Amino acid sequence: MQECVQVLHVLHKSLTHERHRRRQLELDVFDAQQLAFHDGLTLLPNRSFFQQRLGRALGAEAGGRSLAVVYLDLDNFKSINDTYGHAVGDAVLRVVALRLTRTVRSGDMVSRLGGDEFACLLADMLGRDQLSHLACKLLDAVAEPIQLDQVSLTVRPSIGIALCPADGVTVDSLLQAAYAAMYRAKRHKSGYGFFDQDVPAQAEEFV
């Protein structure tokens, strides 16, 4: 009987250790996924995650869902880094990320694509009027003054909008269309704009 108790005790310790090991492995896998698919500065989904989600959304779009890609770039952001340093610039990016997330709907996706560029994936959009209203809300939200200790800053975005299927039916074509619309809005200082296939894109090469 005593030997049986000892054996059961050993088995219990072994099972407990195995559970702990498995739990640690699950945490390690989760951390690795977070690093692989999220931006370390803002904690938003990164470009790779955004492209994957957009690809899945395009597959679902065949079932009748409409979607739009909104591309945002902060105007003259380089001057913030040059004047106040990268620590302030990073803080501004975190504030912008939070404001964008709070402005879109809970089911929409906000991503930091890199640098001072962000994107939103919007599903089940009704049309240009609704998107124009959202673009104005995004412009106002980002342009609210940012107070960082003794530094008060205002940043303004340029926003480009592309719709599926009118402006593209693939991940690359929609991102390129939204980028071209953003670049045109930046050149014309219009705040935001939709992709227009009849207007030649004069943007720099899309990366």
N, CA, C and O of each residue as an XYZ file, in Angstrom:
828
protein
N       0.826     -1.200      0.000
C       0.000      0.000      0.000
C       0.872      1.266      0.000
O       0.605      2.223     -0.727
N       1.901      1.242      0.822
C       2.784      2.410      0.883
C       3.480      2.656     -0.448
O       3.664      3.799     -0.867
N       3.869      1.546     -1.115
C       4.505      1.695     -2.423
C       3.538      2.295     -3.431
O       3.928      3.117     -4.259
N       2.275      1.884     -3.361
C       1.261      2.435     -4.269
C       1.079      3.929     -4.038
O       0.937      4.694     -4.992
N       1.083      4.340     -2.784
C       0.941      5.752     -2.463
C       2.122      6.531     -3.007
O       1.957      7.621     -3.554
N       3.313      5.972     -2.857
C       4.505      6.648     -3.364
C       4.470      6.793     -4.896
O       4.833      7.826     -5.457
N       4.012      5.699     -5.547
C       3.906      5.730     -7.006
C       2.903      6.794     -7.443
O       3.161      7.557     -8.373
N       1.754      6.836     -6.759
C       0.732      7.840     -7.084
C       1.263      9.256     -6.853
O       0.951     10.171     -7.616
N       2.055      9.434     -5.814
C       2.633     10.736     -5.519
C       3.587     11.161     -6.630
O       3.581     12.314     -7.063
N       4.413     10.207     -7.089
C       5.346     10.493     -8.172
C       4.590     10.845     -9.450
O       4.958     11.784    -10.156
N       3.522     10.083     -9.751
C       2.719     10.342    -10.938
C       2.062     11.728    -10.866
O       1.995     12.452    -11.859
N       1.576     12.077     -9.659
C       0.944     13.374     -9.488
C       1.945     14.502     -9.743
O       1.621     15.486    -10.409
N       3.161     14.356     -9.211
C       4.185     15.374     -9.431
C       4.537     15.468    -10.911
O       4.749     16.556    -11.447
N       4.596     14.286    -11.571
C       4.936     14.277    -12.985
C       3.851     14.953    -13.820
O       4.158     15.714    -14.737
N       2.579     14.678    -13.505
C       1.477     15.301    -14.235
C       1.434     16.805    -13.997
O       1.181     17.582    -14.918
N       1.684     17.207    -12.757
C       1.696     18.631    -12.436
C       2.801     19.346    -13.196
O       2.591     20.433    -13.734
N       3.976     18.736    -13.238
C       5.095     19.310    -13.980
C       4.765     19.407    -15.462
O       5.095     20.397    -16.115
N       4.102     18.359    -15.998
C       3.753     18.349    -17.412
C       2.736     19.449    -17.738
O       2.824     20.100    -18.779
N       1.770     19.647    -16.831
C       0.786     20.715    -17.033
C       1.462     22.078    -17.037
O       1.153     22.932    -17.868
N       2.387     22.276    -16.103
C       3.110     23.536    -16.050
C       3.950     23.747    -17.315
O       4.021     24.855    -17.846
N       4.579     22.679    -17.782
C       5.412     22.767    -18.978
C       4.563     23.094    -20.207
O       4.938     23.914    -21.046
N       3.404     22.427    -20.288
C       2.522     22.687    -21.423
C       2.001     24.117    -21.387
O       1.907     24.781    -22.420
N       1.661     24.585    -20.182
C       1.179     25.959    -20.052
C       2.258     26.960    -20.464
O       1.955     27.967    -21.104
N       3.506     26.691    -20.105
C       4.602     27.575    -20.481
C       4.806     27.569    -21.994
O       5.080     28.604    -22.600
N       4.668     26.377    -22.596
C       4.789     26.298    -24.045
C       3.693     27.109    -24.732
O       3.945     27.795    -25.723
N       2.474     27.025    -24.196
C       1.369     27.802    -24.757
C       1.648     29.298    -24.642
O       1.373     30.058    -25.571
N       2.190     29.716    -23.507
C       2.536     31.126    -23.322
C       3.640     31.552    -24.275
O       3.606     32.651    -24.829
N       4.627     30.666    -24.464
C       5.718     30.977    -25.378
C       5.205     31.128    -26.809
O       5.620     32.030    -27.537
N       4.289     30.226    -27.206
C       3.710     30.302    -28.550
C       2.915     31.593    -28.705
O       2.998     32.259    -29.736
N       2.142     31.945    -27.675
C       1.359     33.186    -27.717
C       2.270     34.398    -27.831
O       2.004     35.304    -28.621
N       3.346     34.421    -27.046
C       4.286     35.543    -27.112
C       4.924     35.636    -28.491
O       5.111     36.728    -29.028
N       5.257     34.473    -29.061
C       5.870     34.477    -30.392
C       4.895     35.020    -31.435
O       5.288     35.766    -32.331
N       3.618     34.639    -31.313
C       2.614     35.146    -32.245
C       2.433     36.655    -32.084
O       2.285     37.382    -33.067
N       2.447     37.116    -30.831
C       2.329     38.545    -30.596
C       3.470     39.300    -31.257
O       3.256     40.341    -31.878
N       4.689     38.771    -31.123
C       5.847     39.422    -31.728
C       5.784     39.371    -33.246
O       6.190     40.315    -33.924
N       5.273     38.260    -33.780
C       5.255     38.083    -35.229
C       4.179     38.920    -35.905
O       4.358     39.346    -37.046
N       3.071     39.161    -35.223
C       1.921     39.778    -35.876
C       1.505     41.121    -35.284
O       0.507     41.696    -35.717
N       2.246     41.632    -34.304
C       1.892     42.915    -33.707
C       3.097     43.846    -33.666
O       4.241     43.414    -33.522
N       2.808     45.120    -33.795
C       3.827     46.152    -33.733
C       4.254     46.362    -32.290
O       3.413     46.567    -31.415
N       5.548     46.314    -32.039
C       6.041     46.398    -30.673
C       5.812     47.745    -30.013
O       5.721     47.821    -28.788
N       5.717     48.808    -30.798
C       5.558     50.150    -30.227
C       4.113     50.448    -29.852
O       3.839     50.883    -28.733
N       3.193     50.217    -30.774
C       1.789     50.582    -30.547
C       0.930     49.406    -30.116
O      -0.197     49.594    -29.660
N       1.459     48.184    -30.258
C       0.726     46.945    -29.969
C      -0.405     46.687    -30.957
O      -1.210     45.777    -30.755
N      -0.472     47.478    -32.020
C      -1.450     47.226    -33.071
C      -0.993     46.053    -33.948
O       0.194     45.729    -33.972
N      -1.921     45.418    -34.665
C      -1.501     44.453    -35.679
C      -0.534     45.101    -36.665
O      -0.683     46.271    -37.020
N       0.452     44.330    -37.100
C       1.439     44.880    -38.024
C       1.015     44.645    -39.477
O      -0.064     44.113    -39.739
N       1.864     45.043    -40.404
C       1.535     44.924    -41.820
C       1.215     43.482    -42.209
O       0.254     43.235    -42.937
N       2.015     42.530    -41.727
C       1.807     41.135    -42.085
C       0.437     40.644    -41.624
O      -0.279     39.980    -42.373
N       0.081     40.977    -40.386
C      -1.220     40.576    -39.844
C      -2.346     41.248    -40.636
O      -3.353     40.611    -40.946
N      -2.176     42.535    -40.961
C      -3.198     43.259    -41.717
C      -3.418     42.605    -43.072
O      -4.559     42.419    -43.495
N      -2.342     42.258    -43.749
C      -2.468     41.642    -45.063
C      -3.168     40.288    -44.977
O      -3.974     39.947    -45.842
N      -2.862     39.523    -43.939
C      -3.541     38.240    -43.762
C      -5.029     38.434    -43.519
O      -5.859     37.750    -44.117
N      -5.367     39.377    -42.631
C      -6.778     39.628    -42.327
C      -7.513     40.155    -43.565
O      -8.652     39.764    -43.823
N      -6.873     41.031    -44.319
C      -7.484     41.546    -45.532
C      -7.715     40.426    -46.536
O      -8.750     40.389    -47.202
N      -6.764     39.523    -46.646
C      -6.921     38.394    -47.553
C      -8.117     37.528    -47.179
O      -8.877     37.097    -48.046
N      -8.280     37.276    -45.882
C      -9.438     36.487    -45.434
C     -10.736     37.245    -45.686
O     -11.740     36.653    -46.079
N     -10.712     38.551    -45.460
C     -11.913     39.361    -45.688
C     -12.294     39.364    -47.170
O     -13.477     39.344    -47.509
N     -11.304     39.387    -48.041
C     -11.594     39.353    -49.478
C     -12.217     38.023    -49.870
O     -13.057     37.971    -50.769
N     -11.815     36.953    -49.209
C     -12.440     35.667    -49.465
C     -13.896     35.656    -49.040
O     -14.746     35.063    -49.704
N     -14.174     36.318    -47.925
C     -15.553     36.383    -47.437
C     -16.385     37.359    -48.241
O     -17.611     37.256    -48.265
N     -15.732     38.312    -48.905
C     -16.446     39.345    -49.655
C     -17.287     38.738    -50.768
O     -18.293     39.317    -51.178
N     -16.873     37.559    -51.262
C     -17.642     36.903    -52.320
C     -19.053     36.560    -51.849
O     -19.956     36.363    -52.661
N     -19.233     36.491    -50.531
C     -20.553     36.198    -49.996
C     -21.440     37.418    -49.901
O     -22.529     37.334    -49.333
N     -21.014     38.557    -50.439
C     -21.868     39.734    -50.459
C     -21.432     40.850    -49.535
O     -22.052     41.913    -49.531
N     -20.367     40.643    -48.738
C     -19.905     41.687    -47.843
C     -19.072     42.699    -48.625
O     -18.314     42.330    -49.521
N     -19.216     43.955    -48.285
C     -18.391     44.999    -48.882
C     -17.319     45.404    -47.878
O     -17.500     45.249    -46.670
N     -16.213     45.917    -48.377
C     -15.151     46.342    -47.465
C     -14.386     47.495    -48.069
O     -14.441     47.748    -49.273
N     -13.672     48.187    -47.204
C     -12.850     49.319    -47.626
C     -11.530     49.283    -46.866
O     -11.456     48.806    -45.733
N     -10.503     49.795    -47.510
C      -9.191     49.959    -46.890
C      -8.915     51.452    -46.782
O      -9.001     52.182    -47.769
N      -8.586     51.893    -45.588
C      -8.262     53.297    -45.330
C      -6.781     53.384    -44.978
O      -6.323     52.719    -44.049
N      -6.038     54.195    -45.712
C      -4.589     54.332    -45.543
C      -4.303     55.711    -44.968
O      -4.718     56.717    -45.543
N      -3.598     55.773    -43.840
C      -3.308     57.042    -43.178
C      -1.805     57.253    -43.063
O      -1.049     56.336    -42.739
N      -1.396     58.479    -43.335
C       0.003     58.875    -43.176
C       0.012     60.227    -42.461
O      -0.759     61.121    -42.811
N       0.881     60.375    -41.465
C       0.931     61.616    -40.690
C       1.762     62.664    -41.436
O       2.904     62.412    -41.819
N       1.167     63.839    -41.633
C       1.856     64.906    -42.363
C       3.017     65.471    -41.536
O       2.870     65.757    -40.348
N       4.172     65.624    -42.192
C       5.349     66.271    -41.578
C       5.764     65.612    -40.259
O       6.242     66.286    -39.346
N       5.581     64.307    -40.166
C       5.941     63.640    -38.912
C       7.447     63.665    -38.668
O       7.892     63.691    -37.521
N       8.222     63.657    -39.733
C       9.683     63.659    -39.591
C      10.154     64.867    -38.782
O      11.125     64.776    -38.032
N       9.464     65.998    -38.935
C       9.880     67.200    -38.214
C       9.723     67.035    -36.703
O      10.456     67.659    -35.936
N       8.780     66.207    -36.271
C       8.610     65.953    -34.831
C       9.827     65.206    -34.299
O      10.385     65.576    -33.266
N      10.235     64.161    -35.000
C      11.425     63.419    -34.587
C      12.665     64.312    -34.610
O      13.497     64.248    -33.705
N      12.786     65.145    -35.649
C      13.964     66.005    -35.777
C      14.003     67.078    -34.692
O      15.076     67.434    -34.205
N      12.826     67.596    -34.312
C      12.775     68.701    -33.354
C      12.791     68.222    -31.909
O      13.491     68.790    -31.071
N      12.020     67.179    -31.619
C      11.822     66.764    -30.222
C      12.470     65.427    -29.874
O      12.550     65.067    -28.699
N      12.927     64.699    -30.868
C      13.561     63.414    -30.603
C      12.604     62.252    -30.830
O      11.386     62.428    -30.868
N      13.170     61.076    -30.977
C      12.376     59.890    -31.313
C      11.491     59.435    -30.158
O      10.461     58.803    -30.393
N      11.860     59.736    -28.931
C      11.023     59.340    -27.799
C       9.667     60.041    -27.870
O       8.628     59.426    -27.634
N       9.688     61.324    -28.195
C       8.433     62.068    -28.360
C       7.687     61.554    -29.586
O       6.468     61.384    -29.551
N       8.413     61.311    -30.655
C       7.776     60.772    -31.858
C       7.085     59.455    -31.588
O       5.970     59.230    -32.059
N       7.735     58.575    -30.831
C       7.124     57.290    -30.485
C       5.866     57.478    -29.642
O       4.869     56.781    -29.830
N       5.928     58.426    -28.716
C       4.755     58.702    -27.880
C       3.589     59.201    -28.729
O       2.440     58.834    -28.485
N       3.880     60.029    -29.716
C       2.840     60.521    -30.615
C       2.210     59.356    -31.381
O       0.989     59.296    -31.524
N       3.024     58.447    -31.866
C       2.498     57.294    -32.601
C       1.584     56.443    -31.730
O       0.572     55.925    -32.202
N       1.942     56.299    -30.456
C       1.081     55.515    -29.550
C      -0.258     56.222    -29.328
O      -1.305     55.576    -29.277
N      -0.220     57.540    -29.198
C      -1.467     58.300    -29.024
C      -2.335     58.183    -30.273
O      -3.542     57.963    -30.171
N      -1.735     58.326    -31.435
C      -2.481     58.221    -32.689
C      -3.103     56.831    -32.817
O      -4.261     56.701    -33.214
N      -2.341     55.802    -32.485
C      -2.862     54.434    -32.556
C      -4.103     54.276    -31.680
O      -5.092     53.674    -32.099
N      -4.050     54.813    -30.472
C      -5.183     54.712    -29.555
C      -6.383     55.476    -30.096
O      -7.511     54.991    -30.016
N      -6.157     56.651    -30.638
C      -7.260     57.459    -31.155
C      -7.924     56.798    -32.356
O      -9.148     56.826    -32.485
N      -7.129     56.209    -33.227
C      -7.702     55.522    -34.377
C      -8.558     54.343    -33.932
O      -9.660     54.133    -34.439
N      -8.041     53.584    -32.983
C      -8.771     52.417    -32.498
C     -10.095     52.810    -31.863
O     -11.100     52.116    -32.020
N     -10.091     53.922    -31.150
C     -11.310     54.380    -30.489
C     -12.331     54.951    -31.470
O     -13.521     55.006    -31.158
N     -11.884     55.375    -32.645
C     -12.775     56.033    -33.589
C     -13.520     55.047    -34.484
O     -14.692     55.253    -34.799
N     -12.847     53.986    -34.891
C     -13.514     53.007    -35.752
C     -14.410     52.102    -34.909
O     -14.381     52.157    -33.680
N     -15.199     51.276    -35.578
C     -16.091     50.360    -34.886
C     -15.303     49.205    -34.275
O     -14.171     48.933    -34.674
N     -15.904     48.542    -33.319
C     -15.212     47.474    -32.590
C     -14.810     46.323    -33.505
O     -13.809     45.654    -33.248
N     -15.570     46.082    -34.564
C     -15.246     44.982    -35.460
C     -14.257     45.331    -36.550
O     -13.837     44.454    -37.304
N     -13.875     46.602    -36.650
C     -12.906     47.030    -37.660
C     -11.480     46.823    -37.145
O     -11.255     46.687    -35.942
N     -10.543     46.803    -38.055
C      -9.148     46.545    -37.703
C      -8.289     47.761    -37.992
O      -8.355     48.331    -39.081
N      -7.481     48.159    -37.018
C      -6.499     49.230    -37.192
C      -5.111     48.615    -37.106
O      -4.835     47.819    -36.208
N      -4.250     48.977    -38.026
C      -2.903     48.404    -38.084
C      -1.881     49.507    -38.273
O      -2.146     50.519    -38.922
N      -0.714     49.296    -37.698
C       0.418     50.156    -38.029
C       1.242     49.430    -39.083
O       1.809     48.369    -38.825
N       1.298     50.014    -40.270
C       2.003     49.380    -41.374
C       3.505     49.569    -41.277
O       4.275     48.789    -41.838
N       3.924     50.618    -40.554
C       5.347     50.925    -40.414
C       5.543     52.423    -40.403
O       4.764     53.156    -41.011
N       6.582     52.889    -39.715
C       6.842     54.317    -39.649
C       5.641     55.067    -39.099
O       5.131     54.732    -38.030
N       5.189     56.077    -39.825
C       4.014     56.851    -39.405
C       2.807     56.526    -40.281
O       1.921     57.362    -40.459
N       2.775     55.309    -40.825
C       1.686     54.887    -41.696
C       0.806     53.864    -40.991
O       1.296     52.913    -40.381
N      -0.508     54.080    -41.086
C      -1.503     53.207    -40.473
C      -2.522     52.811    -41.531
O      -2.626     53.447    -42.580
N      -3.265     51.762    -41.245
C      -4.336     51.351    -42.144
C      -5.506     50.816    -41.324
O      -5.331     50.267    -40.237
N      -6.690     50.990    -41.874
C      -7.902     50.450    -41.262
C      -8.584     49.539    -42.270
O      -8.681     49.868    -43.452
N      -9.051     48.401    -41.798
C      -9.853     47.492    -42.609
C     -11.288     47.587    -42.115
O     -11.589     47.255    -40.968
N     -12.166     48.044    -42.996
C     -13.554     48.302    -42.623
C     -14.464     47.366    -43.408
O     -14.469     47.381    -44.639
N     -15.222     46.564    -42.699
C     -16.129     45.622    -43.345
C     -17.559     46.151    -43.302
O     -17.926     46.941    -42.432
N     -18.351     45.690    -44.265
C     -19.783     46.036    -44.316
C     -20.012     47.535    -44.345
O     -20.863     48.050    -43.620
N     -19.262     48.235    -45.172
C     -19.469     49.673    -45.322
C     -20.587     49.931    -46.333
O     -20.731     49.194    -47.309
N     -21.368     50.970    -46.097
C     -22.537     51.237    -46.929
C     -22.205     52.017    -48.197
O     -22.887     51.852    -49.209
N     -21.189     52.852    -48.169
C     -20.866     53.616    -49.357
C     -20.000     54.818    -49.041
O     -19.484     54.953    -47.931
N     -19.844     55.686    -50.021
C     -18.917     56.817    -49.895
C     -19.362     57.817    -48.836
O     -18.519     58.398    -48.153
N     -20.651     58.027    -48.687
C     -21.105     58.983    -47.676
C     -20.690     58.530    -46.277
O     -20.184     59.325    -45.486
N     -20.902     57.269    -45.984
C     -20.522     56.736    -44.676
C     -19.012     56.797    -44.488
O     -18.526     57.124    -43.405
N     -18.277     56.484    -45.541
C     -16.818     56.516    -45.451
C     -16.295     57.938    -45.314
O     -15.321     58.177    -44.601
N     -16.934     58.878    -45.989
C     -16.542     60.283    -45.847
C     -16.757     60.760    -44.415
O     -15.927     61.476    -43.855
N     -17.867     60.358    -43.839
C     -18.151     60.726    -42.449
C     -17.090     60.149    -41.514
O     -16.612     60.835    -40.611
N     -16.723     58.882    -41.736
C     -15.696     58.261    -40.903
C     -14.352     58.941    -41.105
O     -13.626     59.174    -40.139
N     -14.011     59.262    -42.348
C     -12.731     59.924    -42.614
C     -12.642     61.250    -41.876
O     -11.590     61.587    -41.334
N     -13.731     62.003    -41.848
C     -13.738     63.272    -41.115
C     -13.550     63.032    -39.615
O     -12.850     63.793    -38.947
N     -14.172     61.981    -39.090
C     -14.007     61.650    -37.678
C     -12.554     61.274    -37.381
O     -12.006     61.661    -36.349
N     -11.941     60.525    -38.284
C     -10.539     60.148    -38.094
C      -9.636     61.370    -38.145
O      -8.715     61.502    -37.339
N      -9.900     62.264    -39.092
C      -9.115     63.491    -39.185
C      -9.206     64.305    -37.896
O      -8.193     64.772    -37.376
N     -10.426     64.471    -37.387
C     -10.620     65.254    -36.171
C      -9.969     64.585    -34.957
O      -9.372     65.254    -34.113
N     -10.091     63.261    -34.881
C      -9.543     62.540    -33.727
C      -8.022     62.653    -33.680
O      -7.450     62.933    -32.626
N      -7.371     62.438    -34.814
C      -5.907     62.490    -34.852
C      -5.405     63.912    -34.624
O      -4.368     64.114    -33.993
N      -6.143     64.899    -35.139
C      -5.684     66.298    -35.087
C      -5.920     66.966    -33.733
O      -5.513     68.112    -33.542
N      -6.563     66.281    -32.794
C      -6.696     66.841    -31.452
C      -5.302     67.084    -30.869
O      -4.420     66.241    -31.035
N      -5.080     68.219    -30.187
C      -3.750     68.487    -29.609
C      -3.281     67.350    -28.693
O      -4.075     66.751    -27.968
N      -2.006     67.075    -28.740
C      -1.385     66.044    -27.911
C      -0.467     66.730    -26.908
O       0.445     67.461    -27.293
N      -0.705     66.496    -25.636
C       0.116     67.093    -24.583
C       1.045     66.037    -24.013
O       0.586     65.050    -23.437
N       2.342     66.234    -24.166
C       3.356     65.314    -23.655
C       4.284     66.101    -22.739
O       5.190     66.792    -23.204
N       4.050     65.990    -21.432
C       4.795     66.793    -20.458
C       4.656     68.267    -20.820
O       3.549     68.806    -20.796
N       5.757     68.922    -21.153
C       5.724     70.346    -21.470
C       5.563     70.619    -22.960
O       5.567     71.772    -23.391
N       5.424     69.563    -23.737
C       5.342     69.702    -25.191
C       3.898     69.518    -25.641
O       3.264     68.520    -25.299
N       3.382     70.465    -26.396
C       2.048     70.365    -26.985
C       2.203     70.283    -28.500
O       2.815     71.153    -29.121
N       1.643     69.232    -29.084
C       1.812     68.991    -30.513
C       0.461     68.769    -31.185
O      -0.502     68.320    -30.563
N       0.421     69.095    -32.455
C      -0.740     68.770    -33.275
C      -0.244     68.090    -34.545
O       0.597     68.630    -35.263
N      -0.768     66.916    -34.809
C      -0.417     66.198    -36.034
C      -1.682     65.987    -36.853
O      -2.765     65.758    -36.314
N      -1.518     66.069    -38.143
C      -2.662     65.892    -39.035
C      -2.351     64.765    -40.023
O      -1.233     64.666    -40.530
N      -3.333     63.931    -40.286
C      -3.103     62.844    -41.232
C      -3.594     63.190    -42.630
O      -4.429     64.076    -42.809
N      -3.070     62.486    -43.601
C      -3.664     62.425    -44.933
C      -4.229     61.023    -45.086
O      -3.584     60.045    -44.709
N      -5.425     60.924    -45.635
C      -6.161     59.661    -45.644
C      -6.574     59.308    -47.064
O      -7.118     60.140    -47.790
N      -6.315     58.080    -47.448
C      -6.763     57.559    -48.735
C      -7.687     56.373    -48.529
O      -7.481     55.560    -47.628
N      -8.700     56.279    -49.367
C      -9.725     55.245    -49.215
C      -9.870     54.476    -50.519
O      -9.972     55.069    -51.593
N      -9.879     53.149    -50.418
C     -10.120     52.276    -51.568
C     -11.217     51.281    -51.206
O     -11.271     50.780    -50.083
N     -12.079     51.006    -52.159
C     -13.201     50.119    -51.928
C     -13.076     48.858    -52.771
O     -12.564     48.883    -53.890
N     -13.545     47.779    -52.219
C     -13.618     46.512    -52.945
C     -15.081     46.257    -53.324
O     -15.956     46.396    -52.469
N     -15.369     45.892    -54.561
C     -14.434     45.501    -55.629
C     -14.083     46.618    -56.610
O     -13.309     46.390    -57.540
N     -14.631     47.815    -56.424
C     -14.464     48.871    -57.429
C     -13.000     49.221    -57.666
O     -12.603     49.468    -58.804
N     -12.186     49.247    -56.599
C     -10.805     49.717    -56.714
C      -9.778     48.596    -56.655
O      -8.577     48.849    -56.755
N     -10.233     47.377    -56.495
C      -9.313     46.251    -56.423
C      -9.956     45.065    -55.748
O     -10.894     45.211    -54.964
N      -9.440     43.875    -56.063
C      -9.996     42.652    -55.472
C      -8.903     41.789    -54.857
O      -9.157     40.651    -54.463
N      -7.686     42.325    -54.774
C      -6.591     41.605    -54.137
C      -6.001     42.470    -53.034
O      -6.248     43.674    -52.974
N      -5.225     41.847    -52.167
C      -4.582     42.580    -51.068
C      -3.704     43.694    -51.616
O      -3.812     44.839    -51.178
N      -2.836     43.371    -52.569
C      -1.899     44.356    -53.090
C      -2.612     45.490    -53.823
O      -2.266     46.658    -53.647
N      -3.607     45.148    -54.646
C      -4.270     46.185    -55.436
C      -5.037     47.149    -54.544
O      -5.059     48.348    -54.825
N      -5.662     46.667    -53.484
C      -6.408     47.554    -52.590
C      -5.475     48.447    -51.778
O      -5.742     49.636    -51.602
N      -4.383     47.872    -51.286
C      -3.424     48.681    -50.539
C      -2.783     49.732    -51.439
O      -2.594     50.874    -51.018
N      -2.452     49.366    -52.655
C      -1.853     50.321    -53.579
C      -2.840     51.432    -53.932
O      -2.457     52.598    -54.033
N      -4.111     51.068    -54.119
C      -5.121     52.078    -54.447
C      -5.328     53.032    -53.279
O      -5.422     54.244    -53.473
N      -5.399     52.489    -52.068
C      -5.580     53.341    -50.888
C      -4.365     54.241    -50.685
O      -4.507     55.403    -50.305
N      -3.169     53.704    -50.938
C      -1.949     54.496    -50.818
C      -1.935     55.632    -51.840
O      -1.581     56.763    -51.508
N      -2.320     55.332    -53.082
C      -2.349     56.357    -54.120
C      -3.348     57.457    -53.762
O      -3.078     58.639    -53.974
N      -4.506     57.064    -53.219
C      -5.498     58.060    -52.805
C      -4.970     58.911    -51.662
O      -5.215     60.117    -51.623
N      -4.248     58.297    -50.732
C      -3.656     59.043    -49.618
C      -2.617     60.036    -50.131
O      -2.589     61.192    -49.708
N      -1.779     59.583    -51.032
C      -0.714     60.449    -51.554
C      -1.308     61.647    -52.291
O      -0.803     62.765    -52.183
N      -2.364     61.409    -53.028
C      -3.027     62.509    -53.750
C      -3.651     63.493    -52.755
O      -3.575     64.706    -52.947
N      -4.271     62.962    -51.687
C      -4.840     63.847    -50.659
C      -3.745     64.668    -49.994
O      -3.963     65.830    -49.652
N      -2.571     64.075    -49.807
C      -1.455     64.797    -49.196
C      -0.963     65.908    -50.116
O      -0.702     67.022    -49.660
N      -0.835     65.613    -51.401
C      -0.368     66.627    -52.356
C      -1.337     67.799    -52.448
O      -0.925     68.954    -52.550
N      -2.624     67.488    -52.411
C      -3.637     68.540    -52.556
C      -4.081     69.118    -51.218
O      -4.921     70.016    -51.167
N      -3.496     68.583    -50.111
C      -3.854     69.067    -48.774
C      -5.372     69.047    -48.548
O      -5.951     69.969    -47.974
N      -5.989     67.960    -49.021
C      -7.446     67.842    -48.916
C      -7.894     67.050    -47.694
O      -9.092     66.937    -47.432
N      -6.949     66.506    -46.953
C      -7.309     65.739    -45.773
C      -7.555     64.281    -46.080
O      -6.887     63.401    -45.535
N      -8.519     64.021    -46.957
C      -8.794     62.643    -47.352
C      -9.293     62.632    -48.793
O      -9.682     63.661    -49.347
N      -9.270     61.444    -49.379
C      -9.781     61.299    -50.734
C      -9.972     59.838    -51.078
O      -9.385     58.954    -50.454
N     -10.796     59.599    -52.075
C     -11.044     58.254    -52.580
C     -10.146     57.979    -53.776
O      -9.720     58.898    -54.476
N      -9.870     56.713    -53.996
C      -9.092     56.334    -55.167
C      -9.914     56.606    -56.419
O     -11.102     56.286    -56.477
N      -9.279     57.190    -57.403
C      -9.931     57.509    -58.673
C      -9.124     56.875    -59.785
O      -7.997     57.287    -60.060
N      -9.706     55.867    -60.426
C      -8.970     55.161    -61.471
C      -8.726     56.029    -62.693
O      -7.862     55.719    -63.513
N      -9.477     57.111    -62.821
C      -9.304     57.980    -63.985
C      -8.185     59.005    -63.802
O      -7.807     59.702    -64.743
N      -7.662     59.087    -62.574
C      -6.587     60.040    -62.295
C      -5.266     59.275    -62.212
O      -5.132     58.399    -61.358
N      -4.292     59.574    -63.065
C      -3.008     58.865    -63.025
C      -2.352     59.007    -61.661
O      -2.278     60.110    -61.120
N      -1.875     57.903    -61.100
C      -1.208     57.937    -59.802
C       0.176     58.547    -59.972
O       0.966     58.077    -60.791
N       0.471     59.583    -59.209
C       1.783     60.220    -59.250
C       2.526     60.001    -57.938
O       3.450     60.739    -57.596
N       2.103     58.972    -57.215
C       2.747     58.684    -55.935
C       4.098     58.041    -56.165
O       4.389     57.525    -57.244
N       4.902     58.081    -55.145
C       6.162     57.356    -55.173
C       5.844     55.860    -55.223
O       4.725     55.453    -54.910
N       6.801     55.063    -55.605
C       6.557     53.627    -55.730
C       6.071     53.066    -54.398
O       6.667     53.313    -53.349
N       4.993     52.319    -54.457
C       4.408     51.737    -53.262
C       5.260     50.579    -52.797
O       5.685     49.747    -53.598
N       5.513     50.527    -51.477
C       6.312     49.441    -50.911
C       5.410     48.621    -50.019
O       5.857     47.640    -49.424
